[in-house]
Amino acid sequence: MAKRIDEVLSRRDLSQIIKLSYDMRSVYEARILENVLHIECENADDITVLLYPSLRNAYALRLPSKNLTKIPRRKDAKKLYERREKHSEFTVRRHETVLDEIRIRNHDIEVHKHYLSEREGYNVGWLVASAHWLKRYGSGFYDLSKKQHQDLGIKFEWKGMEKAVGIVAPNKEGIKTYYVVVRSDDFAGEERYAQACGGAMKVLGKEKFDIDVDMSIKIRLKLEALYDKYFCILGRKK
């Protein structure tokens, strides 16, 4: 059973979600996307947010990964394992694996939204449900996905902004707008990539970098400007 909102999301988290929802015409018109938002940086003066329906973006595989430290548990792990086993049929087409994993995750969030709304006594909406799920269950979901694919001999794991939950809703002018709920620690990969593409960071060798501090500050300011417009940043994991 889902825990109450105030048991999972901090006051700061909720205020950020409310702030993001003010831009929407109605939070009840929002729906979860089955694709992922990414940051694309062509140079220091051009950082944009783009939608990749096919996930065939150039740098999804470049982001660093962390070693799995624990084995997550869930009641339907066997069924998920059997479904993920089918991914072996298209392991060379990573975007197809990602899209199916997103469908599994979106179903999880849909069920979570139902139980959370039932417990709170009102429809909490996709923004709160997604943020609540990310904080409460997100890490375990991504870790289990990685573990089961490894057991199947499939080299797959979620990267950077793939861990964000994309949401679409009309803004106050009625224009379809894309939003995303993301944890702050999932944004590090995209920021490093943006700095590298923007000329702030040059890779000299294994784990050696030459960083232009002034350029890095400019890019950081541009990325921070994107936070308020596109992202609900939740607290960093402790």
Secondary structure by P-SEA (a helix, b strand, c coil): ccccccccccaaaaaaaaaaaccccccccbbbbccbbbbbbccccbbbbbbbccccccccccbbbbcccbbbbccaaaaaaaaaaaccccccaaaaaaaaaaaaaaaaaaaaaaaaaaaacccccaaaaaaaaaaccaaaaaaaaaaaaaaacccccccccccbbbbbbbcccccbbbbbbbccccaaaaaaaaaaaacccccccccbbbbaaaaaaaaaaaaaaaaacccccccccc
